[in-house]
Amino acid sequence: MKSFNVPIIYRSPLINAVKASRKAADKMKKDFTPTLLNLGPLQIYLARHFGFCYGVENAIEISFRTIEENPGKRIFLLSEMIHNPQVNADLQQRGVQFLQDTYGQQLIPFESLTPEDVVIIPAFGTTLEIEAKLKGFGIPTEKYNTTCPFVEKVWNRSEQIAKKGYTIVIHGKPKHEETRATFSHAAENAPSVIVNDMNDTELLAQYITGEQDPDSFYSSFAGRYSEGFDVTKHLQRIGVVNQTTQLATDTQAIADYLKQTMRQHYALTDATIGERFADTRDTLCYATNDNQTAITHMLQTPADLAIVVGGYNSSNTTHLVELCEEKLPTYFINSEEKLLSRTDVLHYNYHSKQEVLTSSFLPDQSPLRVLITSGASCPDALVEGVIRKLASFYGVEEKIDELAASFE
């Protein structure tokens, strides 16, 4: 796989050494057991896969190169490059301005743009409507487009099944940038509808079977269906694609549920199911799969708590937290600064969407066993920072460099 020129400030000697060692020993990625960092009184288990994915590194490389290649020009990002506050802050410190917030609210009017300006499309991609608007102002959107190739893969697969007459069901968070972009691209080619979760899916299935009044569809899925959607016609043949950062198991469960609905409603067999339901399993993102699978294996390790590092508005990171919370006390932080002391941590509760202060978060256990992972938009340097901060609480920070050397 291609390697990228990512700024050294995001790199970590320790994590680089660990990842290189694991890759050399397991090139086919069949071993998902975590890596033990034995610091004596503190034992840290790192997930087999975590941190920057292909799409994120690609976006970061393009963004920083764009800044270098365009001195003196105004440079804008359509919205957050990725869902990581440190990376976005670094870009802003270099003069990059955001045109929209993460929900698509305008911060700087498009009307203020000129053909001399540079606009970077973020890794999530954007809608066809916004692309057209930018081009109307003379902005060449394709030149600085950092859309993740795996997001584009979902768009391409949607177009393929649309040509075969399937309606597109998108599993995603309706307000997320990537979901909005995928919906726009899908709706260009076929009737499309967004489901957020299994509750939405079960309701959609009732419109397929006729159990729900068709007219109520338009209020139940308000703002989440394409123009001209006819619930009496457009749910007869469907295919499921996803926002790539969703839980892979959730997307699969939604696809399986709708597939079974079609099978029963139309009395289909394995040989005929394709007449009504498209196979789209190939749209699941490899990094999302790897990181989530690594979590499930890591959670088989006896431990006292888990720490997940990443941006609080990062969908893929939140799902990692969700998986860990099922088994252990879990603390979602965006930097080592949130580890206030050996007793106090300021962490994010994604249910209430606010930071909370927890005392006595590190149990009086020897050795203390901590599971650590991070989201796909989180720099490895932040993970090392968290490890060093934890180690400092136990007076063993000097052992980290020795550990890094042992993996080389």
C-alpha positions in Angstrom: 0.0 0.0 0.0 1.2 3.5 -0.8 3.1 5.4 1.9 2.4 9.1 2.5 4.5 12.1 3.6 2.8 12.9 6.8 4.4 15.7 9.0 6.7 14.4 11.6 4.7 16.1 14.4 2.1 13.4 14.0 4.6 10.5 14.1 5.6 8.5 17.1 8.9 6.6 17.4 7.3 4.2 19.8 4.2 3.5 17.8 6.2 3.4 14.5 8.4 0.7 16.0 5.5 -1.3 17.4 3.5 -1.2 14.1 6.6 -2.0 12.0 7.4 -5.0 14.2 3.8 -6.3 14.1 3.6 -5.9 10.3 6.8 -7.7 9.7 5.7 -10.6 11.8 2.2 -10.7 10.4 2.1 -9.4 6.8 -1.3 -11.0 6.1 -2.9 -9.4 9.2 -4.2 -12.6 10.7 -3.0 -12.0 14.2 -5.4 -9.5 16.0 -4.0 -9.9 19.5 -2.9 -6.7 21.2 0.7 -5.6 21.8 1.9 -5.7 25.4 4.0 -2.7 26.6 5.2 -4.1 29.9 6.3 -1.1 32.1 6.3 -3.1 35.4 3.6 -1.6 37.6 1.8 -0.4 34.4 0.9 -2.8 31.6 -0.4 -1.3 28.4 -2.1 -3.4 25.7 -2.1 -1.6 22.3 -4.8 -2.7 19.8 -3.3 -4.5 16.7 -4.7 -1.8 14.4 -5.4 1.8 15.2 -4.6 5.4 14.1 -4.3 7.0 10.8 -5.8 5.1 7.9 -5.0 5.4 4.2 -7.6 8.0 3.5 -6.6 10.2 6.4 -2.9 10.1 5.5 -3.7 10.9 1.9 -5.8 13.9 3.0 -3.1 15.2 5.3 -0.4 14.9 2.7 -2.4 16.7 0.1 -3.4 19.5 2.5 0.1 20.3 3.7 1.5 20.1 0.2 -1.2 22.5 -1.0 -0.2 25.0 1.6 3.5 24.7 0.5 2.6 25.0 -3.2 0.4 28.1 -2.8 2.3 30.8 -0.9 0.4 34.0 -0.7 -2.9 32.5 -1.8 -6.1 32.3 0.3 -6.6 28.6 1.1 -9.9 27.3 2.3 -11.1 23.9 3.6 -14.7 23.1 2.7 -15.1 21.9 6.3 -13.0 20.0 8.8 -10.3 18.0 7.0 -10.8 15.1 9.4 -12.4 14.8 12.8 -9.3 15.5 14.8 -9.0 18.8 16.6 -5.2 18.9 16.5 -4.9 18.4 12.8 -7.6 20.9 12.0 -5.9 23.4 14.4 -2.5 22.9 12.7 -4.1 23.7 9.3 -5.8 26.8 10.7 -2.5 28.0 12.2 -1.0 27.8 8.7 -3.6 30.1 7.4 -6.3 27.7 6.2 -9.9 28.9 6.7 -13.0 26.7 7.0 -15.9 27.6 4.7 -18.4 25.5 6.7 -18.7 23.8 10.0 -19.0 20.0 10.4 -22.8 20.2 10.0 -22.7 22.2 6.7 -23.5 25.6 8.3 -21.8 28.4 6.4 -18.9 30.2 8.1 -17.6 32.1 5.1 -19.9 32.9 2.2 -19.1 31.1 -1.0 -19.9 34.4 -2.8 -16.6 35.8 -1.3 -14.5 33.2 -3.2 -12.6 34.1 -6.4 -11.0 31.9 -9.0 -7.6 32.7 -7.5 -8.5 31.0 -4.2 -7.8 27.4 -3.3 -10.5 25.2 -1.8 -9.6 21.8 -0.4 -12.3 19.1 -0.4 -12.0 17.1 2.9 -11.6 13.4 3.3 -15.3 12.9 3.7 -16.0 14.2 0.2 -18.8 16.7 -0.5 -22.1 16.9 -2.3 -22.6 17.3 -6.0 -24.5 20.5 -5.3 -21.5 22.1 -3.4 -19.1 20.9 -6.1 -21.3 22.6 -8.8 -21.5 25.8 -6.7 -17.7 26.0 -6.3 -17.1 25.4 -10.0 -19.6 28.2 -10.6 -17.2 30.5 -8.8 -14.3 29.3 -10.9 -12.8 27.0 -8.3 -11.4 23.7 -9.7 -12.6 21.2 -7.1 -10.8 18.2 -8.6 -7.3 19.8 -8.1 -7.3 19.7 -4.3 -9.8 16.9 -3.6 -8.8 14.7 -0.7 -11.9 12.5 -0.7 -11.0 9.1 0.7 -10.8 6.4 -2.1 -12.9 4.1 0.1 -15.6 6.7 0.3 -15.5 7.0 -3.5 -15.7 3.2 -3.7 -19.1 3.4 -2.0 -20.2 6.1 -4.5 -19.1 4.0 -7.4 -20.8 0.8 -6.1 -24.0 2.9 -5.6 -23.8 4.0 -9.2 -23.3 0.4 -10.4 -26.3 -1.0 -8.6 -28.4 2.1 -9.5 -27.9 1.2 -13.1 -29.4 -2.2 -12.4 -32.6 -0.6 -11.0 -31.9 -0.8 -7.3 -32.9 1.9 -4.8 -30.0 2.8 -2.5 -30.4 2.4 1.3 -27.6 4.3 3.1 -26.6 3.3 6.6 -25.2 6.5 8.1 -25.6 9.4 10.5 -27.9 11.8 8.5 -26.0 14.9 9.6 -22.5 13.5 9.0 -20.5 15.1 6.2 -19.8 11.7 4.6 -23.4 10.6 4.7 -24.5 13.9 3.2 -22.0 13.4 0.4 -22.8 9.8 -0.2 -26.6 10.6 -0.3 -26.0 13.3 -2.9 -24.0 11.0 -5.1 -26.4 8.1 -4.7 -29.5 10.3 -5.3 -28.0 11.5 -8.6 -28.4 8.0 -10.0 -31.2 6.3 -8.1 -33.9 6.8 -5.4 -32.1 6.9 -2.1 -33.0 6.8 1.6 -30.9 7.1 4.8 -31.3 4.8 7.8 -29.5 5.7 11.0 -29.8 2.5 12.9 -31.8 -0.8 13.3 -34.9 1.0 14.5 -35.0 3.0 11.2 -34.3 -0.3 9.4 -37.2 -2.1 11.0 -39.5 0.8 10.2 -38.3 0.8 6.6 -39.0 -2.9 6.4 -42.6 -2.3 7.4 -43.0 0.0 4.4 -41.5 -2.7 2.2 -44.1 -5.2 3.4 -47.0 -2.8 3.4 -47.5 -2.9 7.2 -47.1 0.9 7.4 -49.2 3.5 5.7 -47.2 4.7 2.7 -48.0 8.3 3.3 -46.4 8.2 6.7 -43.0 7.4 5.2 -42.5 11.0 4.2 -42.7 12.3 7.7 -40.9 9.3 9.3 -37.9 9.8 6.9 -38.2 13.6 6.4 -35.0 15.0 5.0 -33.6 11.6 4.4 -35.1 10.5 1.1 -34.3 11.7 -2.5 -36.6 14.0 -4.5 -39.4 12.1 -6.2 -39.1 9.1 -3.9 -42.2 6.9 -4.3 -42.4 4.6 -1.3 -44.9 2.3 -3.2 -42.4 1.7 -6.0 -38.9 2.4 -4.9 -38.6 -0.2 -2.1 -39.2 -3.2 -4.4 -35.5 -3.6 -5.3 -32.8 -2.3 -2.9 -29.1 -2.4 -2.0 -27.4 -1.2 1.2 -24.2 0.9 1.3 -22.8 2.7 4.4 -21.0 5.7 5.8 -17.6 4.0 6.0 -17.0 4.8 9.6 -20.1 3.1 11.0 -19.8 -0.2 12.9 -19.3 -2.9 10.3 -21.4 -5.3 12.4 -24.3 -2.8 12.4 -24.2 -2.3 8.7 -24.1 -6.0 8.1 -27.0 -6.5 10.6 -29.0 -3.9 8.7 -28.3 -5.5 5.3 -29.1 -8.9 6.6 -32.4 -7.7 8.1 -33.5 -6.0 4.9 -32.3 -9.0 2.8 -34.4 -11.4 5.0 -37.4 -9.0 4.7 -37.2 -9.1 0.9 -36.7 -12.9 1.0 -39.9 -13.4 3.0 -42.0 -10.8 1.4 -41.3 -11.9 -2.1 -40.8 -15.7 -1.4 -37.2 -15.6 -2.7 -34.6 -18.3 -2.6 -30.8 -18.0 -2.5 -30.8 -18.3 -6.2 -33.4 -15.5 -6.8 -32.6 -13.1 -3.9 -30.5 -11.0 -6.3 -33.7 -10.0 -8.1 -34.6 -7.8 -5.2 -31.5 -7.3 -3.1 -28.0 -6.3 -4.3 -24.9 -7.7 -2.7 -22.8 -4.7 -1.5 -20.6 -6.3 1.2 -17.5 -5.0 -0.7 -18.3 -1.4 0.3 -17.2 -1.8 4.0 -13.9 0.1 4.7 -10.9 -2.0 5.4 -9.6 0.3 8.1 -12.9 0.4 9.9 -13.0 -3.4 9.8 -9.5 -3.8 11.0 -9.8 -1.3 13.9 -13.1 -2.8 15.1 -11.8 -6.4 14.8 -8.7 -5.4 16.7 -10.9 -4.1 19.5 -12.9 -7.3 19.8 -9.7 -9.3 20.1 -8.1 -6.8 22.5 -11.2 -7.0 24.8 -10.4 -10.7 25.3 -7.4 -9.6 27.3 -8.0 -9.3 31.1 -7.7 -5.5 31.9 -8.9 -2.9 34.4 -9.9 -0.1 32.0 -9.7 1.1 28.4 -8.7 4.4 27.0 -9.7 5.5 23.5 -8.0 8.5 21.9 -9.5 10.7 19.2 -11.7 13.6 18.2 -14.9 13.8 20.0 -16.9 14.3 16.8 -15.2 11.3 15.1 -17.7 8.7 14.2 -15.3 5.8 13.8 -13.7 6.7 17.2 -17.0 6.8 19.0 -17.8 3.3 17.7 -14.6 2.0 19.2 -15.6 3.6 22.5 -19.0 1.9 22.2 -17.4 -1.5 21.8 -15.0 -1.0 24.7 -17.8 0.2 27.0 -19.6 -3.1 26.7 -16.8 -4.8 28.6 -14.8 -2.2 30.7 -14.7 1.2 32.2 -13.8 3.3 29.2 -12.4 6.8 29.0 -12.6 8.8 25.7 -10.0 11.5 25.6 -8.6 13.7 22.8 -5.1 14.2 24.2 -2.9 13.4 27.2 -3.8 16.7 28.7 -7.1 15.2 29.8 -5.2 12.9 32.1 -5.1 15.5 34.8 -3.5 13.3 37.5 -3.2 9.8 38.7 -6.7 10.2 40.2 -8.6 12.6 37.8 -9.5 12.4 34.1 -11.5 14.7 32.0 -13.2 12.5 29.4 -16.0 12.7 26.8 -19.4 11.1 27.4 -20.6 10.6 23.8 -24.1 9.8 25.1 -24.6 13.3 26.8 -22.1 14.9 24.3 -20.1 16.6 27.0 -16.8 16.3 28.9 -17.1 14.9 32.5 -14.6 14.8 35.3 -14.1 11.4 36.9 -12.0 10.8 40.0 -10.2 7.7 41.1 -10.3 6.4 37.5 -7.1 4.4 37.9 -7.8 1.5 40.3 -5.3 0.7 43.0 -4.1 -2.4 41.1 -0.6 -3.8 40.6 0.1 -4.2 37.9 -2.5 -1.9 36.3 -3.6 -3.3 33.0 -4.8 -0.7 30.5 -6.2 -1.2 26.9 -5.4 1.6 24.5 -6.6 2.3 20.9 -7.3 5.4 18.8 -9.5 6.4 15.9 -8.5 6.5 12.2 -8.0 10.3 12.3 -5.9 10.3 15.5 -2.1 10.9 15.1 0.1 8.3 16.7 2.0 11.1 18.5 -1.1 11.6 20.6 -1.3 8.0 21.6 2.4 8.0 22.6 1.6 11.2 24.6 -1.1 9.3 26.5 1.2 6.4 27.2 4.0 8.7 28.5 1.5 10.5 30.7 0.3 7.3 32.2 3.8 6.1 32.7 4.8 9.3 34.5 2.1 8.6 37.1 4.0 5.4 37.9 7.5 6.7 37.6 8.3 4.5 34.6 8.4 7.0 31.7 12.1 6.3 31.1 11.3 2.7 30.1 9.4 3.8 27.1 12.4 4.6 24.9 13.9 1.2 25.9 10.6 -0.5 24.8 10.7 1.3 21.5 14.2 0.1 20.8 13.2 -3.5 21.7 10.7 -3.5 18.8 13.2 -2.3 16.2 
